[in-house]
């Protein structure tokens, strides 16, 4: 139980640090001192250390021997390339899912999408973000291609802080849910081309929403 609690604290802390980075509170190159973070967020250094390791896996933080952790300097062109690659991989998963998902998998995807409407109605942003991870994971699995699913999951981990930030933008939840709806409709109909196009469109809007949110918070 203690391990599970520590993990939850580290994940929550990783989200708070990521938010500070994306908003510009922690600028590129800023040294992320463990003691400073522990005092700032009123936690021990153990979850801080784990949170920094999680963020290092996404590329948002750099950890160097004897120099500690610092905010990574991410070129906007590189981030754009990551989002484009993410969109292509997600689109491929949606296309393959439209062709390969079993009836049970299709029902699970549809049920999850319907349940997310309640999260939208309640403006439950953390809940929607968690369900969003499940939604996309079902589509990766539904592609029934282990190589594509692993590549997509790996790239998603690198972009999680940026993708999660979009949900803090005003009005994003209902728009995201509607975009999901187009993807689900195409997958359930077995329309591979439409599923691919709907997912590419969704990912394009994810990136543009993040960019607008980041610009607004940094201003």
Secondary structure, DSSP 8 states (H G I E B T S, - for coil): -HHHHHHHHHHHHHHHHHHHHHHTSS-TT-B--HHHHHHHTT--HHHHHHHHHHHHHHTSEEEETTTEEEE----HHHHHHHHHHHHHHHHHHHHHHHHH--HHHHHHHHHHHHHHHHHHHTT-HHHHHHHHHHHHHHHHHHT--HHHHHHHHHHHHHHHHHHHHGGGSTTHHHHHHHHHHHHHHHHHTT-HHHHHHHHHHHHHHHHHHHHHHHHHHH-
